[in-house]
């Protein structure tokens, strides 16, 4: 049963990577490297072996170059959240061995640039694929617009209505005043020293 799951997972993963032609170059950069993944809560251990522009998934049998340990949820969160890589070194996800290799494995998936519209066109035709692509872009644009608007409104509310946080201009004015005060103090100190020398 395990071998069946590994074979299918390996096939799906390599097909997905093949959708981005550049991924084969990134895999070649880590050719013959072995990464062991330990899923802590299941528990389950398997290896990713990078060879010939593909990834082989198998039961742990080689001496790994890198070991990544974490719960399935923590590893999934890490893979989805590209902007918070500190979670990679948090308590719930650890890495042992070659840290640079671990980062290259993450970059392999982060850097994927898949043209889903072209892929869909192969299966459903150009016109339906184009319309689905348009719809997907509109949904992403709408989501981005709503998120941006909510952020702006929230900032405005904090600065203008509650006045919990000062506005950007107020902060800059404060820093300018501090700089000016520092200059004035330096000038005054220089004058005092000059007067003391003359006495």
Buried (B, 14 or more C-beta within 10 A) or exposed (E): EEEEEBEEEBEEBBEEBEBBEEBEEBBEEBEEBBBBBBBBEEEEBBBBBBBEBBBBBBEBEEEBBBBBBBBEEBBEBBEEEEEEEEBBEBEBBBBEBBEEBBBBBBBBBEEBEEEEBEEBBEEEEEEEBEEBBEEEEEEEEEEEEEEEEEEEEEEEEBBEEEEEEEBEEEEEEEEEEEEEEEEEEEEEEEEEEEEEEEE
